[in-house]
Amino acid sequence: MKNGSEISLMLGKIQSQKWKICVPFCLCGLILPQQPDLFNHSPTAFSAVILGQATIDNVPAEEGDWVGVFDESGNCAGAAEVEFIDDRSVFILTIYGDDPATGEIDEGLIGSEPFTLQIYDSSASEFQIHGGSYWGWQDTQGQFLDLFTPDSILNLVDSLRLNQLQVIGSHNSYHIAPYDTLLMVIDVIAPDLAWTIDYTHLTLVDQFLYYGIRQIELDIYRDPLGGLFANRLGNWLTGHYEDVHPDIPDLYEPGLKILHFPDIDFDTQYLTFSHALEAMKNWSDFYPRHVPVFVLIECKSDGLADYFDDYPALEDFIENIQNIDSTLSYVEPIPFDLLGLEEAEAEIRSVFGDSLPGIITPDMVRGNYGTLEEAVLNGAWPTLGESRGKILFGLDNGGSLMNDYISGHPSLSGRILFVEANPGTPEAAFLGMNTPSDEIAERVSEGYLVRTRSDTDTEQARTGDTSRRDVALASGAHFISTDYYRPDPRHESDTTWTDYSVRLPGDYFARVNPVSGPQDISSLEFDLVNFNMIFDFTSTMDNKDFELTFPVGIFLHQNFPNPFNPSTTFQYDLPIRSHVTLVIYDILGEEVTRLVNTTQDAGSKTIRWNRTDIHGKPVSAGVYLYQIKTGKFSHTRKMILLK
């Protein structure tokens, strides 16, 4: 029998949402399958969501266990069954607010009402009250928040159109900087090139979930037979001669590949286009009310040789090593043509479904208008309410490739991708204007969606210059693309980097567009009601100050780069001051080394591993595990060390 219980708000994730009921006037007590009677509750139009983790007698709760929330009067205001997500025992608890229209009926909470949590232990058929109550949700300035927002606000915000929003995006969103020794070699040969590629992105899910990124860019290459990009000449440059053609199965499978350019800048969070699509789809399905994500696809055909004109020393170096070993060669990519674009569409359909239920297409925007541009100029972009949980795709290529894609499909009829067509053409809807300027506001006012870049080639992150960023934010561009939605982690210890980053004012995930959107909606209301907003809050528990900050519970990011050689970086987030251990294990579960074993203050932490064991000796290539522990919480991830 389980005796003690604990409920931890592990993720600190609160999302306001509107509850929609299919049966008219059905606000009767809701009973879900296997739900304990004590947890019967009445859904209303006002709600917030908490993600948490529950343990019973220091053991993770089981499927079949339940967590319920109760107001001051003892009414159940929501309940959720425990489930397993990413090998963790979690609950996703919708807390309902009281509906003022029902008069004396008390269905749930009001904005500042304290609540308690109870857990139902299905194995013992017992209810246990989690000690203390949570009181008064507050923002980081200590202001009380009413999470249960009236319909009028919900409806007002849901009526905004996509061209009335502004979000942050990421550039080359998959990119991982070349590993240290390779980057050092590139720096000797072509320092300007090394400068521009020395940045690393988190996984797409991490970008979406924790930094609110809602526009991404993916570079894709054709590989219809598989194996074309298994050639990694850069490994030869660093002495890893056997890894010029590494044994990475995904590289040998036919299909579109993701990378910056072959041979020397090939590390990526997603080796294949389909894997990136699957990551997006899984995240989107889990957060069905998210602000739509715009995915910009650049079809690439450039290889190492295409950089020789800009970096002649690189060409000379490659020629020299080929004189040493004539068998060495660099990749010659397949030119991207219409067939390649059709392959991209096929992979999108294979992941999202033939009917594209989760995608906003040009046909949906055009509607009954004669052309796509006519629809756009008349404000026909779908509303936020119509497009929650959906994804848009765009083509970041012009010229003959774009024209071939349009041919036979006027106004992109039947196509999936929007294109960067010039204003005045039937297909014009989205514009790439990479340099922030006054012209952006003009185009935004006309109705086009616009993407611009707030920084380029790591320059701003090194100098701390925010002028370009500030112009981009004020321009009204809908997508502000950056490599630095968070500061470069190296800035804390390396003075050649700064804390430069790009966030929306208030650190929100989205806001009303400063040029095209109505300015009578407060940013705070807008954000809480409609977006997966992560914010700090405080409460009182057992008469003690108890602070919960994002993430409430340790979050261990994927190491980068991964795969790696000779070193990699770990990042983790602590909500409160805690004793932390970070341990590396081999695939057999044997401890290799202990990187962290100390008490640390709250905040984001980074640490580097140089592939050595506890005795300082290099370890062999292979699969390793790394695990972080603090208190009763642990999180484990996998990584690959290359030869």
Secondary structure, DSSP 8 states (H G I E B T S, - for coil): ----EEEE--S--EEEE----SSTT--S-B--TT--GGG-B---S-EEEEEEEEEETTEE--TT-EEEEE-TTS-EEEEEE-EEETTEEEEEEEEEB--GGGTT---SB-TT--BEEEEEETTTTEEEE-SS-B---B-TTS-B---S--HHHHHHHHT-BGGGEEEEEESSTTB----HHHHHHHHHH-HHHHHHT------HHHHHHHH---EEEEEEE--SSS-GGG--HHHHHTT-GGGSS---GGGGSSS-EE-SBTTTB--BS-SBHHHHHHHHHHHHHHSTT---EEEEEEE----GGGGTTT-HHHHHHHHHHHHH-TT----------HHHHHHHHHHHHHHH-TT-TTB--HHHHHTTSSSHHHHHHTT-S-BHHHHTT-EEEEE---HHHHHHHHTT-GGGTT-SEEE---TTSTT--EEE--S--HHHHHHHHHT-EEEEES--TTHHHHH---HHHHHHHHHT-SEEEES-SS--GGGGT-TTS-------GGG-SEEE-TTTS-S-S-HHHHHHHHS-----EEEEETTEEEEE-SSSS-EE---BSSSBSS-EEEEEEESS-EEEEEEEEETTS-EEEEEEEEEE-SEEEEEEE-SB-TTS-B--SEEEEEEEEETTEEEEEEEEE--
